[in-house]
Amino acid sequence: ETLTRELHIANADMLPVRGAMLFINLDPSAIADRFEVGSAISAIRRAWARTGAEAEGLVCEVTERKAKSAAILFALADAVRANGFQLAVDDFGAANSDADRLAKLRPDIVKFDARWVARLMRTKPGYAQLKDMTAQFAGLGIKTVFEGIEHLEQLELSETAGATYVQGYALARPEIAPTTFDRFVNYTPAEAARAKLVRDALASRVTLKPGFGLKIA
């Protein structure tokens, strides 16, 4: 899991897009004690430091899985904040990602579970509940992400419901980056050179240096 996060951060750093937020997962069920909390967050801090980006540009998502103890959950949240990263609760409305966890963690961002969002959008009472929750979170300074937005009508409903961000196929499907970033970015000469390096790197392979540091071979 640590290696996956480091790969994600390293790959994102190669993209010719600056200033975007990067979301990475933290599975609380995979952390046994406070020592492992410190180890996981330290690895994230080192990987993120290599990008040169501001700490608040990284969002650490606590997934819906059950933590081995409340102490580990609190320690995880405290460590994320202590390093200046943003804290998110993932898949709110699913499994252990409920109102109780939200109250304990006080996250910066709440990501609404895709199936839950879709179900609430199907009825007027459900949609009213969705709007009420986003309004309550906004009042607490918490940003919201609606996951699983696959249709244009869902995109419109998300906007009128007050969602801060949306995620899903209605915006774009997963693809190898940065093959199509030219559609969205007007490159400066320096950025164009960086984009070429990235495209060349896609044909290469990723190798590991000692200590799980990453480089493009």
C-alpha positions in Angstrom: 0.0 0.0 0.0 2.9 2.4 0.8 4.5 1.6 -2.6 1.2 2.2 -4.4 0.9 5.7 -2.8 4.5 6.5 -3.7 3.9 5.5 -7.3 0.7 7.6 -7.5 2.5 10.6 -6.2 5.5 10.1 -8.5 3.3 9.6 -11.6 1.3 12.7 -10.7 4.5 14.8 -10.4 5.3 13.8 -14.0 2.1 15.4 -15.4 2.4 18.8 -17.0 -0.4 20.2 -14.8 0.5 22.2 -11.8 -1.7 23.3 -8.8 -4.2 20.4 -8.9 -5.1 18.5 -5.8 -4.0 14.8 -5.6 -6.1 12.3 -3.6 -4.5 9.2 -2.1 -6.1 6.5 0.0 -5.3 5.4 3.6 -6.9 2.1 4.6 -7.3 2.3 8.4 -7.8 -1.5 8.6 -4.2 -2.0 7.3 -2.6 -0.1 10.1 -1.9 -2.1 13.3 -0.6 0.5 15.7 0.7 4.1 16.2 4.1 3.1 14.9 2.6 2.1 11.6 0.7 5.4 11.4 3.9 7.3 11.7 5.6 5.1 9.2 2.8 5.5 6.6 2.6 9.3 6.9 6.4 9.7 6.9 6.6 7.8 3.6 3.9 10.0 2.2 5.7 13.2 3.4 9.0 12.1 1.8 7.3 11.2 -1.5 5.3 14.5 -1.6 8.4 16.6 -0.7 10.1 15.4 -3.8 7.4 17.0 -5.9 8.0 20.5 -4.5 4.3 21.1 -4.2 2.5 22.7 -1.2 1.4 20.3 1.5 -2.2 21.3 1.2 -2.3 20.0 -2.4 -2.3 16.5 -1.1 -5.6 15.0 0.2 -5.4 11.8 2.3 -8.6 9.9 2.1 -9.5 7.6 5.0 -11.4 4.7 3.4 -14.6 3.1 4.6 -12.9 0.1 6.2 -13.0 -0.4 10.0 -9.9 0.7 11.9 -8.4 -1.7 14.5 -9.1 0.9 17.2 -10.4 4.5 17.6 -6.9 5.5 18.8 -5.4 4.5 15.5 -8.1 6.4 13.6 -7.4 9.6 15.7 -3.6 9.1 15.4 -4.0 8.9 11.6 -6.1 12.1 11.4 -3.7 14.0 13.7 -0.6 12.9 11.7 -2.2 13.9 8.4 -3.0 17.4 9.8 0.4 17.7 11.5 2.1 17.5 8.1 -0.2 20.1 6.5 -2.1 17.7 4.3 -5.8 17.8 3.8 -8.0 15.1 5.4 -10.9 13.5 3.6 -13.4 10.8 4.5 -14.0 8.5 1.6 -17.2 6.7 0.6 -19.4 8.5 3.1 -22.6 6.5 3.4 -20.9 3.1 2.9 -19.7 0.6 5.5 -18.0 2.3 8.5 -17.8 5.7 6.7 -20.7 7.2 8.6 -21.8 10.3 10.6 -20.0 9.0 13.7 -16.6 8.8 11.9 -17.2 12.2 10.4 -17.8 13.7 13.8 -14.6 12.1 15.2 -12.3 13.0 12.3 -13.6 16.5 11.4 -12.3 16.2 7.8 -11.7 19.0 5.3 -13.5 17.0 2.5 -16.2 14.4 2.5 -16.6 12.1 -0.5 -20.1 10.7 -1.0 -20.3 7.0 -1.9 -21.3 6.6 -5.6 -24.1 4.1 -5.0 -25.5 6.2 -2.2 -25.5 9.4 -4.3 -27.2 7.6 -7.2 -29.9 6.2 -4.9 -30.7 9.5 -3.3 -30.9 11.3 -6.6 -33.7 9.0 -7.8 -36.4 10.4 -5.5 -37.4 13.9 -4.4 -37.1 13.1 -0.7 -33.7 11.6 -1.3 -32.5 14.5 -3.3 -33.7 16.9 -0.6 -31.7 14.9 1.9 -28.6 15.2 -0.3 -29.0 19.0 -0.6 -29.5 19.3 3.2 -26.3 17.4 3.9 -24.1 19.4 1.5 -25.5 22.6 3.0 -24.7 21.4 6.5 -21.2 20.4 5.5 -20.7 23.7 3.8 -21.8 25.5 6.9 -19.0 23.6 8.8 -16.5 24.5 6.2 -16.3 21.0 4.8 -16.1 20.5 1.0 -18.0 17.7 -0.7 -17.2 15.3 -3.5 -20.0 13.4 -5.3 -18.6 10.1 -6.6 -19.9 8.0 -9.5 -21.3 10.8 -11.6 -21.8 9.1 -14.9 -24.6 11.0 -16.7 -25.1 14.6 -17.6 -28.3 14.8 -15.6 -26.4 13.7 -12.5 -23.9 16.4 -13.2 -26.6 19.0 -13.2 -28.2 17.6 -10.0 -24.8 17.6 -8.3 -24.4 21.3 -9.1 -27.8 22.3 -7.8 -27.3 20.1 -4.7 -24.3 22.2 -3.9 -21.5 19.7 -4.3 -18.0 21.3 -4.3 -16.5 18.7 -6.6 -17.7 15.8 -8.7 -16.0 12.6 -9.9 -17.0 10.2 -12.6 -17.4 9.2 -16.2 -19.6 12.2 -17.0 -16.4 14.2 -16.8 -13.8 11.8 -18.2 -12.9 8.1 -18.2 -9.6 6.8 -16.9 -6.8 6.9 -19.5 -3.1 6.8 -19.7 -1.9 10.4 -19.0 -0.8 12.8 -20.4 -1.7 11.7 -23.9 -4.7 14.1 -24.2 -3.7 17.0 -21.9 -3.1 19.1 -25.0 -6.9 19.5 -25.2 -6.9 21.3 -21.8 -3.6 23.1 -21.5 -2.0 25.9 -23.5 1.6 25.0 -22.8 4.4 27.5 -22.3 7.7 26.4 -23.9 8.9 25.0 -20.6 5.7 23.1 -20.1 5.8 21.8 -23.6 9.3 20.4 -23.0 8.1 18.8 -19.7 5.2 17.2 -21.5 7.6 15.7 -24.1 9.6 14.3 -21.3 6.5 12.7 -19.8 5.5 11.2 -23.1 9.0 9.8 -23.6 8.8 8.4 -20.0 5.6 6.5 -20.8 7.6 4.3 -23.0 10.1 3.6 -20.2 9.8 1.6 -17.1 9.7 2.7 -13.4 12.6 1.4 -11.3 13.1 1.6 -7.5 16.0 3.2 -5.8 17.0 2.1 -2.2 14.5 3.2 0.3 11.6 2.9 -2.1 12.6 6.2 -3.8 11.3 6.3 -7.4 12.9 7.3 -10.7 12.0 6.9 -14.3 14.5 4.6 -16.0 
